[in-house]
Amino acid sequence: MGHGLYIGILIFFVAMSELKQDSVLVGWTDEPSMNDNGEIRSWRVKLKDHELKDMLEKYVTKTTDRGGGNVYLTLFMSKAGKACCRVYDPNSEGAQEARAKKQQASTVAAAATLSDDLPF
């Protein structure tokens, strides 16, 4: 295991870009352990109790009759080659825009389906 990288809780910002992020960096992420072929085998993320509490208060997805009530964590390698962990923020501007686009696309598709059923 490597020395690790303290990420803390930081919001992703993309400088000079209109891309709005929907995730927040969290935790202490160990350097990945590798197998004999040099491929990533696994790595650990350490979250403090207050970070877990924070995630449960801020990042739980909306619960509906179809499910929800989840906290989504993603482990990834940064462009600089550092192991990182992020939590999906369903309340972020990026997530809200993505939901609005998805809703608009399904509304357009539903309207197209209705108009195709007309006999004239």
N, C-alpha and C positions, 0 to 999 in steps of 0.2 A: 504494500500500500504506500501511496505517496504521502506527501506532506499535507495535502488537502487544500481547500480554497474556501475561505469564508465568504459567502455571498451576501449574507444579511438579507434584508428585505428591501429591494430596490425595484423601481419601476423601469421597464425597458423603454428607452426613448430611441428613436431612429432619427438622427440629425439630418436635416435638410430633406426630409421625405414626408409624404402624406400618409404613409403606412401607419396605421394606429394599432398598437400592440394590444393583445388581450390576455397577457400573462405578466406575472411578477416573479422575479428571482427569489428563491428562498433557501435557507439552510446552509449547512456545511457539507460540501461534497468531496469525498475522497477521490484521489486519482484512481482511475480504473485498474483492476487487476487483469492481466493478460494471460491467455492460454499459451501453449507451446508454439502455436502458429503465429503469434503476435496479434491475435484478434482480441477485442475486448470481451472479457468473460463476464465481469460484473463490476459494480461499484456501489458504495453505500452513501446514503444521505442521512445526516444527523439533524433532527429538528428538536429544538428546545420546547418545553411544555408551553411557554407563552406563544411560540410560533404556531404550534398546533391549535391552541385556543383561538388565535388570530385567524387562522384558516377556517376554522369552524364558524366563526362569526362573520367573516367577510366573503369567503370564496365557495360556499356550498351552493350548488345549482338549485334552481327552483324545483320543488317537489310537485308533481302532477299525478293524475291517475295513470299516466304511462311510465312513471318512474321519476328519477331525479334524486335530489338530496345527496349528490356526490361531490367530492373534491378531486379534481384531476391534477396529478403531478406528472411532469414530463422530464425525463433525464435526457440530456443531450450534451454534445461536445461543442464548445464555442468555436468561432473562427480561429481563435488563438490557440486552440487545442486543449482548453481547460474543461474539465467535467463540471457540468452545471445542472441545477434542478430549477424548474419553474412551476408555478401553480397557475392554473387557468382562473382568470378573474371574470366571472359572468357579468359583473357590473361595469366593466371597463368600456370606454368609448368604442374601442375596436370590436368588442363582443356585441355591443348593442347595434352597431352598424351591420355586422355580419348577420345578426338575427333579422334586422329590418330588410336586408337584401334577400334573405331566404324567404321571408314572409311575402315580399313583393313578387318573387319568382313563382311561388306556389299560387298566389292570387291570379297572376297572369295565366298560368297553366290551367287553373280551374276555369277561368273565363274562356279560354280557348276550347276547352273540352265542352263547355255548355254551348258555345256557338257552333261547334261541329255537329251537334245533334239536331239542328234546325233543318226542316225538310226543304227549305228554299234557299 
